[in-house]
Amino acid sequence: VGPRPQNKSSRAVARRLRMGNCGSREVPAVAVPERTALAPSRPKTSANASTRARSSSSSSRASVGKVAAAGEPGRSEEEWREVIRAEDLAAFGSNEPGSAAAAAHSAQLGVTIEYLLEFTREHNCWHFPTWKVVTDIIKPATRARRQRFAELDAVQATGAVGRADTFASHCWGALWGLLVASLADQADVRRRVWVDVFAVRQWAGNEADHAYDAVVPHCTSFAICCQASPTKQIQGVNCLASLSNSEMLAHRIDLVPERIRTQIAFLRAWSLLEIMRAVEAEARDKRFAVVMKVGNVAASKDSSGGYAFQSNSDMTKALQNLIDVRQAEARDPADAVRILAAAADSDGSFELLNDRVRSCITGARACSSFPEIQAAACGDEVLDLTGSSQKKVNDWLKAASGAGYPWIAQKLLEHGGQPNTICTGNVTPLMSAVMSGNLEVAEMLLAKCPDRLPPPHPPPGLPPRSR
């Protein structure tokens, strides 16, 4: 996806959360940065190979614009804080986090995947942790007026900014390049994504921008990215770091090294808040896609000399054993306490939320060899349903069934997908849906099985057998 360099809980609770002088949600101790008329939404047209992330030609790339660091104007940090607060009060009618006006504005600050790729190529920041992208690139570029990066004139002039289609949830301790490569994986690069680094002021006084979770319902899909770490198998259990199989099954997240914990999004309280909003959006809109990507950024296997997303199925198996959202952490422990209290007070329970996260992890594994299914679930027209082989359509059906995208599964069934045929991985689409707990898709597939037997008729006098 690019040339290699040479060298968020209820809204009421969200309003109560404060980041002090820090505008970021998760920043390692080594660095603590402070946390219009826009272009129209992308056209819903098919993307051919030249517009996809892995094969984007130089002629289709969006210029990132020349964003130069400016000198510090003669204002103190406290004066700048008041300037920012005054600007946001005038724009949104409130400085409180999570306001509807601020969230609606923030949702208009999505950037195209193409822009993300060009930004990352130009700055050679594939292997920067995200916090370093903020401290070394974003803050110097916005220092003169303390703007949101996506509102800079040079960025606006690219035409890349507009209503976000996908909300991107990630960790600041993980690699920036991983986020970019995962979003670009077989995607239509015209799709716009909301990324906090670009859409949120990274300066003190930015309380109005703390509306991360309130932005989620303005999008049509949600992507969460987790960085993979080495695993080992002990008695059939995939284990992280030095944990034993019994410690993994006991959810001993506290034994996982902090460096690894800060790279797993759903172990961070702020990402958990965003996941909760995505689950709510999914309940309201059955076509709202939740996509999880688990893997690493690696040298592309093609001849481009660039980088690409590389999924890691072993890591997904380890995460399924380990997951317990009740142990989510934040840089400020008080934030974690508040967010977890809100999760406990929301509809459902921690176990239901754990089950949904596990289902997302299973979906990530189901789509690991077929990332185009995740892109299609986000609205990208990347599936060639007329020119693909029967085997490919069946494999796509298996992936969509395992990931829980019934609208994609229905489309594949209409184009000849076979729900009870063995696919890559030695499972059928129907088996994939059942193993992932996607019962709606399983019932859809079962109804289409040609060899489905009619329910048995019990002898007279006996009650019918339950399904």
N, C-alpha and C positions, 0 to 999 in steps of 0.2 A: 504493500500500500504506500510505499514511499522509499526514496533512495536512502541508503544507509549513510550516516555521517562518517567522516573520516576519523576523526579522533575517537412523615416526619410526625399517632397521638391526636388528640382533639385540637381544633384550632384555638380553643380557649387556652389550652396548655401551651401551645406554640407561642401565643402572645406573651406568656409569662417568662419564656426562656430568654435569657440575655447572654450575650457573648462577651460582655465587657469591652475591652479594646481590641478584641480579636474577631474578625469577620468570618473566619473559617470555622467549619464544623469539627474537623479532625486534623490537627497538625502535630507532628512529633515534637518532642521537647527541644530538638536541635534547632528548630526555627518556628517562630510563632508570628506569622503574618496576620494582619487584621483582616479579620474576615469582611412625539415624532411621527412622523409618517414612515412606516416601515415597508419593506418589500412584501409583496403578496405571498401567500402560501404556495408551495411548489405545485406544478400541474401534475395531475394523476395520469401520467403517461408511462408507457412501458420503458424500461431501462434496458438498453442493449449492452453488450460487453464493454463498449468504449466508455460507458458512464458508470460502470461498477468500480468498486474500490480497488480491486486487484489489478485492473487493466485500464485505469483512467489515463487517457492520453494527455500530453502536455497542452494540447489545444483546448481541452475541456476543463483544465484546472482553473480554479478561481484565485485571483491574486489576493494575498492577505492584506495588501495595502501597506504602504510604508508608515509604520508607527514608530516614531522616534521618541526616545526618552527626553523629557523636558526638564529644565531646571526647576528647583523648588521656589515657588513664589514666596513673598515675604509674609507669610501667615504662620502662626503657631499651630500646633496640632489641635489644641483646644478650639482655636478659631475655625479651623477647617471642620472640626466636628460639628460646630454650630451651623456652618454654611451648609453642610450636607443635610443636617436635620431640617433646616429651613427649606431647602429645595424639595425634599421629600414631603414635608408638611404641605407645601403649596401644590405639589403634584397629586398627592394621594389623600389629602385631608387628615392624615394621621402619620405619626412616627412609630406607631405600634406594629410589631411584627405580625404577619399573617393577614393584613387587611385585604379585602377583596380587590380594591383598586390597585394596590401594589402587586398583588399576585397576577391580575389581568395584564398589567404592564410588563411584568417580568416574563410572562408567557410569550410575549411578542419579541423577546430577545433571543430566540433560537438562532442557531447558525447551521448552515448546511454541513453535511459530512464532508463534502468536498473542501469546504473552508478549513475544517479541522485538520484534514490531511495536509493541505498546503501550509497551514500555520506550523504544524509539527515538522514538516520537511524543512521549511525555511529556517526554523530556529534550532533544528537538530536536537530536539528535546524528547526523542522517543524513550530514552532511558532515564529521564528526569523523574523523580517522584513528583506528584502533582503539586505539593507545597512549594517545590523549587521553581516550577513554572510560574507560580504566583509571585514569588519573591524576586525572581530574576527577569521575568518578562512582563507580566501583567502590571505589577505595581509601578515599575519605571515608566511604562507606556501611559499610565493613567495619572501619574503624579501631578501633572500641571493643573488639572481641574478636578481630580479625585472622582472621575467618572466611572461608570460601568464600562468595561472594555468593549462590549458590543455596541455601545453608543458613541464610540470614537468616530469622528468624521471619516477617517481612512477606512475603518471597518464597514461603516454604513455604505460607503461608496462602492464596495465590492458587490453589493446586491445580495450578499449571503445572509443577511439578517431578516428575520420574519417570524411568523407564528410557529412555535415549536410543535412538531408532530410527536416526538418522543422525549420523555423525561429521562435523563441519564443519572443514575444513582451510582456513586463510586466512593472510594476512600482516598483521602489526600496522602496517605502513606504508601499507596500503590503507585505503579508506574503510570505516568501520563500516556505514554505510547500504548499501553495495554488498553486503556479506555478508548483511545482513538481507533486502534486496530479492531477492537471488538465491535464498535459501532459500525465500522466500515465493512465488516465481514460479509461479503456477497450482497451488500446493500446497494440501493439506488442512492448515489451520492448527493442527489438533490434533496433528499429528506432532511428536514431541519430537526436539530436536537437541542434541548435545553441543558446547558452545562453551567453549573454555579460559577465556575472560574470566569466565564464571560458575562453572565447575566447579573451577577451580584457585585456591588461595590466592594472592593477589597480594602476598605478604609474604615477607621473608627467613625461612628456616627451613622452607620448603615443599618440601624435597627429595622427600618421599614422593609429592607430587603430580606429579612429573616422570615420569608414566606415560602420556604422550599416546598414543604408538603402541600401548601395551598395552590401551588402551580400545577401539581399532578393532574387534577381534574380538567385542566385546560388542554391537556394533551390527549392523544388517541392511543398511546402506547407507553410502556414503561420498561426501561432496560436497566438491569443491575449487573455490575461487573465485579468479579472476584478474582484476585490474583492467585494462581496455583503455586503450591510449594511441594517439595519432594514428599512422597509417601512410601510406606512399606507395608507389606501384608503380613499379618500375624494371625495364624489360625483362621484364615478366611476373612479377616477384618482389615480394611485399609486404614492405616494409622498415620497421623501427622507427627512430625518432629520425633521426640523420644517417647511419646505416649505408648502405653501397652494397649492390647486389644480391650482389656477390661476397663481401662481408663477412658478409652474412646467411647465405649458403650455406656459409660457412666456420665458422659458429657462433661468431662473434666477440662473445660475450656480454660480454666485458670492455669493449667499446666502447659498450655500452648505458649511458646515464646511471644512476647509482646509484638515483636517485629511482624510476625505472621498474623497475629490477631488484628493488627491495624490495617491489614491488606484484604480482609474478608468483610465485605460490605455489611452483610446482615448481622455481624457481630458488633457493629457500631450503632449507637443509639439513634443518631440522626438519620442514618439510612433505614433503620427500623421504622422510624416515623414516616418516612417516604413510602416504605413497603406497605404500611397500614393504609395509607391513602390510595395506593394502587389497588389493594384488595377491595377497598370500598368502591373505587371506580369500576373495577371488574364486575362487582355485584350489580351495579347499575346498568352497565353496558356490556353485553355478552361478547361484543367484538373488541373490547378493550384488551390489548395484548400485553401480557407480562412476560418479558424475555430475560433469562438469566444466561450470562456468559461466564464460564469458569475456565481459565487457562492462562497463557502467557503470550507476550509479544516476542516473535522470533523472526529470524531471517527468512524471507520468502523462499519457497521451494522452486519458484519459477526463475527465469533468467533476468528478472528486473533488477536484482540487487537490492530490493527493498525489504520492508517488514510486513508481517501479516499476523493475524490472530491465530494462535494454535491452541485448540481445546485440549483439556486434560480430564479424561474420564475417571482416572484413578482418584483425582482430587474430589470429583463430585461424590464418589462413593465414600470417601473419608468425611466429607461435610455432612452427608446424610446421617452418618453415625454420631457426629459430634453436635449437631445443631440443637441449641436451646436458646431461644430469643430472650429468655428471662435473664441471661447473663450478658446482654448487650452492654457495651461500655461507651463512655464519652471522655474527652479530654478533661472536661469539668464533671466530676462525679455527680454534682447536683443536677446537671442536665439529664444524665442517665436515669436518676431517680424519678424525675418529673415525667420523662417520656415513658418509662415502664409503668408508672402509676396510671398514665393516660391509657396505655395499652390494656391494663387490667380493667379499667373502667369502660372500655369500648365494647361494642357488640362482640359476642363470642368469648374466646378465652385464649390463654397463651398456647394451649395445646392445639387449638384450631389454627392459630397463626404459625406454629411450628409445622403443622401438617401442610399448610399452604407453601411455606418456604421449602419443605422437603419435595413437594410436588414440582416447584420451580427448578430445584436441583435435578430432579429426574428428567424434566423437560430439557434442561441443558444437555444432559447426557444423550437423550433421544435424538437431539438435533446436532450432536457434535460432528457428525459426518455430512450433515445436510443443513448448513447454516442458512441457506436460501429460504428454508421454511420459516425461520424466525424473521427474516427480512420481509417475507410475504405477509406474515402476521402483523407486521408494523405498517402494512399498506403498500409496500413496494411491489411493483408488477415485475417480478423476476423469475416466475415459473413459466417455462415454455410447455404448456399443457398439450399442445398439438404436435410438437416435434420430438417429444421425449419417448423413450422406450417404455414398454409395459413394466419392466423391472424398475425403472426410475420412478414412475408414477406410484408403484406399490411401495417403494422405499420412502418416498415423500409422504405417502399416507401413513406409514408406520411412524415417521417422525412427528407429523402433525397430531397423530393420535396420542403419542406418548407425551407430547408437550401440552396437550389440552387446548387445541385450536379447532373447535368444531366447525367454524365457517370455512376454514381451509380444508378440513377433512371432507366436508360436504362437496366442495368444488372438485376435489380429487376423485370422489366417488362418481360424480357426474361425468368425469372424463375417463372412466373405466378402471378406477382403482379397485383392487381386489382385497377385501377386508380379512380373508381367511387364508391368504397365501403366505408361505414362508418367505421372509425378506432377508436382507443383509442383517447379520447378527442372530440368525436362526430363530426369529420370532415373527409372528404375524402382526399386522396392524391392530387386530382385536386384542391379542395378548399384550401388546404395548400399551394400549389404553387401560386395560385392567390392571396391569402391574403398576401403572402410574396413578391409579385411583381416579382416572377421568371417566366417571360413569356415564356422563352425558354422551361422550364420544363413543363409549363402549356400546351403549344401547343403539346408537345410530348405526354402528358397524354391524351389530348383531342382526338388526332388521334387514341388512343388505346381504347377509350370508346366504348363498344359493342353496347350501346343504343344511340349512337350519331345519330342525325337526319340529313338528307340531307338538304342543304340550300333551303329555300322556293323559289318557282318560282313566280315572281310578275305577275300581270295581264298584258296583252299586252299593250305596250305604256308607262309603268312606268319603271323608272330606277331600277336596282337591288338594294336591300337593302344592306347597308354596313354590314360587318361582325360584 
